[in-house]
C-alpha cells in the first residue's frame, strides 16, 4: 500500500495530477461504487484509486479530532490496511465516503491512548480551532466586528453540532450518511442538524448563509 505521505496533498504537484488523471482514464473514470466492487474482488488498482481519491478528505476530517497529523495518517493507513485484509468479508457499501469517514472516526477514538496529549472525546479539539464553516462565514463578512461576533457564536455550539454542520455543508453528506458516520438514527440526525442551524440563525440574524 502507498505511504500516505506520498498521497496526501499529492494533488498539489502537477506530475501527481497528471498521473492521477491517467490512472482515472485507464479505469474509465469509475465511480466509488464501481471501485468498491472491484476492490472487494481483489482489484489492487481499484483499491489504490480509492485510497488516492479519499486520502485528503479523510485527512482533513481526521485533523478535526487531533492535531497529531502523523497519528491521523496512521489511522487512515490502518483503515485501508484493514479494508484490504478483510475485502472478501466486506459488503457493498451504500455510501463509500460515509463508510470511510465512519471507519476513520471509530479508529481515531479506538486509538485514543496513542494521542500525544490527554485529549478525550469531550475535551479534544474536535472542530474547535479549525472548523471550516467559521472561516467560510468570516470570509463573507467585511468588518472585524462581525468576524469577532461570528467566532463567538461558533464557540457556543456543541462539538456534535459543529461536526454535523461540517459533514452536511462541507462534505455534502445526506442524513443517511451522517447517521452512519456519527452512529445516530436518521431522526436524531434531523433533530441535531435542525437545532444546529436554528441556533446559528437565532444568534446571527445578520448572516444570509443558510
C-alpha positions, 0 to 999 in steps of 0.5 A: 500500500502507498505511504500516505505521505506520498498521497496526501496533498499529492494533488498539489504537484502537477506530475501527481495530477497528471498521473492521477488523471491517467490512472482515472482514464485507464479505469474509465473514470469509475465511480466509488461504487464501481471501485468498491466492487472491484476492490472487494474482488481483489482489484489492487488498482481499484483499491489504490484509486480509492485510497488516492481519491479519499486520502485528503478528505479523510485527512482533513476530517481526521485533523478535526479530532487531533492535531497529531497529523502523523497519528491521523495518517496512521489511522487512515493507513490502518483503515485501508490496511484493514479494508484490504485484509478483510475485502472478501468479508466486506459488503457493498457499501451504500455510501463509500465516503460515509463508510470511510469517514465512519471507519476513520472516526471509530479508529481515531477514538479506538486509538485514543491512548496513542494521542500525544496529549490527554485529549478525550472525546469531550475535551479534544479539539474536535472542530474547535480551532479549525472548523471550516464553516467559521472561516467560510462565514468570516470570509463573507463578512467585511468588518472585524466586528462581525468576524469577532461576533461570528467566532463567538457564536461558533464557540457556543455550539456543541462539538456534535453540532459543529461536526454535523454542520461540517459533514452536511455543508462541507462534505455534502453528506445526506442524513443517511450518511451522517447517521452512519458516520456519527452512529445516530438514527436518521431522526436524531440526525434531523433533530441535531442538524435542525437545532444546529442551524436554528441556533446559528440563525437565532444568534446571527440574524445578520448572516444570509448563509443558510 
